[in-house]
Amino acid sequence: MNLVYSLKSAHWTGGDYILNEPTLFDPSGYGRLNGCDDNSIYENDRDCEIIFDIHQNDFDGDDIPYWTEVNVYGTNPTVNDKGRDDDHDGVPMEWEFRWGHHFSMVSYNPPRWVDRWDYNPFVWEDHKHMDPDEDGLDNVEEYLTSEWGSDPFRKDIFLEVDQMAIGPNGEGAYVPDLSKELLRDAFSKHNIGMHINEGWPGGGEIIPFDVNTSNRELQEFYFDYFLHGDPNNWKRGVMHYGLVDYHSDRYGGFVFRTTADGKHYLLDSFQVSTSHLENFPFKYPLLSCFIRKSFNHEYQRAIVYASAMMHETGHTLGIFGWNVPGCDNPLAVFPHVYWLKFKSYRSCMNYNYCYNLVDYSDGSHGKNDFDDWSNIDLTLFQRESFW
């Protein structure tokens, strides 16, 4: 990968770049390389993902280089301007600097690039209604999540996961770390950044043990541990919420609507139960080893949890049984009547593959398959739900 770095603007171009034009976005994102960058994405699993940044010495520590402060912004290069929002548009100067720049080639022989500035930190811009990557996060929300890897020109999903404490008699379990990595990798292959909140800002908490979690308690956990009692918490409509409990009085996993005011609901949350995930997928141990291609029980657990969480996340992205015939169909599980019909739908949304596959389908497997990846709706969890 070849890059050209500018000491003047502290940006780079080449095989990795920023361009504020949807048809010309760098699909893998800025400061990120993967298999799509050489047009051979994940062939034979030989590709990898590299996340990087390039820094230079900056006297005042605001990451805006001396040349830009003096010649473009007219600010004092000895004063840290982080957090400064002169135009009151909701995003500070350092964010507009990083993401509001691209290089324009003005000469091909010899190649010559000039700086172009798309955002001006001294002129109000409607960042609240700008969503160039169409992932549902406007530029203000991209700024709020920038500390954890958001990119306004590459799609992002933020998922907060809270887990229930182990019971007094050892009941329950925690999500394997590998499950989170498998989940991230599945979305990364399609250039969607999956960010799992395990501690920032107030996420990844351990909630008190409960032997049986009711729907009412799910709402209480959401309000107390996700919103932290604040109905105006900015995370609502920005992050999805996943709760890993011990046992639910409904199913081993399902999505549920949430409300902050008792009137308006979002389908932004899901629940999975460890009492179900630690037992049901392992009813036939030898068959489990064959299907998951491993005799390592911990590796199998990682697949089970990742697949279950990806399945429920899929519902918050708009994949349901009513719009995808092979989804959530108990008769599509071997050896039931529709197993053969929907066998081609190789997706964790298909009960036949749930707990065994950490992926959605791309629709390439023949008749009765469905292209999940092209049809997921990253904005569904933000829209009011009426059912």
Secondary structure, 3 states (H helix, E strand, C coil): CCEEECCCCCCEEECCCCCCCHHHCCCCCCCEECHHHHCCCCHHHCCCCEECCCCCCCCCCCCCCHHHHHHHHCCCCCCCCCCCCCCCCCCCHHHHHHHCEEEEEEEECCEEEEEEECCCCCCCCCHHHCCCCCCCCCHHHHHHCHHHCCECCECEEEEEEEEECCCCCCCCCCCCHHHHHHHHHHHHCCCCEEEEECCCCCCCCEECCCCCECHHHHHHHHHHHHCCCCCCCCCECCEEEEEEECCECCCCEEEEEEECCCCCEEEEEEEEEHHHHCCHHHCCHHHHHHHHCCCCHHHHHHHHHHHHHHHHHHHHCCCCCCCCCCCCCHHHCCCCCCHHHHCCCCCCCCCCCCCCCCCCCECCCCCCCCEHHHHCCCCHHHCECCC
